């Protein structure tokens, strides 16, 4: 499967091309399918930057069999993004990492909305319960042209799959720079 490593930059302070590697991301880099380039739900590429990245500079990603801190937690590194390459760890050491799951277009859009809402909750501009986050996530998915033919129970199942990890992951800007996309010792 062709996968991409997606970087989503903070839309309120876009990076200068020369500083793209060091700029704060809205969230850590995630694995994603090739984005849709046609139709109503296409992704519009504004800019492309080619970077030479060493395997050791690729983000570590986490994996768990549970959404609870008490579950079994693992991480993968150096681009070996396979569950069989996972290294056992603890929740505390990997909770700030992105998951090994592969994002589709609509999930990537949902993640952007959730991160911006989490920032507003942190800044006390809004107060949201988990149920309200779920309601917003449902509306985001329902607004997607590709979800028009999907029934509500399937959308809710997708939200139940994605939303907990999105809410558990700390805001990228709050992760100390030396631990961003890396396992804590």
Secondary structure, DSSP 4 states (H G I P E B T S, - for coil): --EEEEEEE-TTSPPPGGGTTTSPEEEEEEEEEPPP-SSTTPPPP---------GGGSPPEEEES-SSTTS-EEEE-TT--SGGG-EEE-HHHHTTSEESPEEPHHHHHHHHHHHHHHHHHHTTS----HHHHHHHHHHHHHTSGGGTTS-HHHHHHHHHHHHHHHHHSPPGGGS-GGGTTS---
